[in-house]
Amino acid sequence: MSKRKQILLILAGMAVLLAALGILLGMVLSSDQQQNQPVAVDTESGSEEVSSNVSRA
């Protein structure tokens, strides 16, 4: 039983890590897309917002 529990814990931990990595990658990709769109659309009014987004990344 202890081996089964250890295997289940390892599998659960790997699943959590994969989910966290997927969420982080999704956030990074979506933030890149959100940064690129305002730059192309609003160059005069959104200059301050763009600089703040770039500094965060």
N, C-alpha and C positions, 0 to 999 in steps of 0.2 A: 504493500500500500504506500509506503514512503516513497518508493521510486516513482510510482504513478503520480503522487502529489507533486514531487519535484518536477517531473516532466510537464505536468499541467501548469505549474507556476512559471516555468521557463517559457512555455508556449504563450501563456497569458501576457507575460512581460514583453515578449517579442511583438505580440499583436498590439500592445499599447504603444510601444516604441514606433512601430510602423505607422500607426494611426497618427501619432504626434508628428512624425516626419511628413506625412502626407498633408496634414493641416498646415504645417509651416510652409511647405512648398506651395500649397494653394494660396496662402496669404501673400507670399512673396510674388507669385505670378500675378495675382489680382492687383497688388499694389503697383507693380510695374505697369500694368495696363492702365490703371487709373492715373498714374503720373503722366503717361505719354499722351493721353487724350486731352487734358487741359492745356498742355503745351501747344498742341497743334491748333486748338480752338481759340483759347484766350491767351494771347501773348502780352497784351497791354494791361488788362485788368487783373490777370492771375499771376503776375510775375512774383509777387510776394509769396503766394501759396506754393508755387512751383519750387522756389528756393527752399522753403521750409520742408517740403517733401523730399527734396534731394538731400538735404542735410540729415534727415532721419535715416535714410538708406545708407 
